[in-house]
């Protein structure tokens, strides 16, 4: 399963847990809801990292490239996040 497919399955499972939807196999979705579109919308909504996420990612980037300024680390971390979400959206 791809991360996108895992997100779809998790969304179905959460709907089931809340009693909104009976348990279903994501492979045999009846079309009542387009979970792929829902997950796509969620990933699109989180495409931009928060400041805290960029700062946390900067710590990782800083360890790899210690000669940049702080803003550059945050920018690199934010760009890494965006690229990762873009791959999720592109490849599903």
Residue, then its C-alpha position, 0 to 999 in steps of 0.5 A: x500500500x502506498x501512503x496515499x492508499x494507507x490514508x484512504x484506508x485510515x479514513x475509512x477505518x475512522x468513519x467506521x470507528x465513529x459509526x458513520x460507515x460500516x467496515x469496508x475493504x478499501x478495494x471494494x468501495x461502493x462509490x457512496x463516497x469518493x475517499x480518494x478525492x477526500x484524501x487528495x483534498x486533505x493532502x492539498x490542505x496540508x501542503x504548506x507546512x506550519x512554521x513549527x514544522x519548518x523549524x523542526x525540519x530545519x533541525x534535520x537539514x542543519x545536521x546535513x548542511x551546517x553552513x546555511x543561515x537559519x531561514x535557509x534551513x526552514x526554507x529547505x525543510x518546508x520545500x522538502x515537506x512540499x515535495x513529499x506531499x507533491x509526490x503523494x498527490x502525484x503518485x497516489 
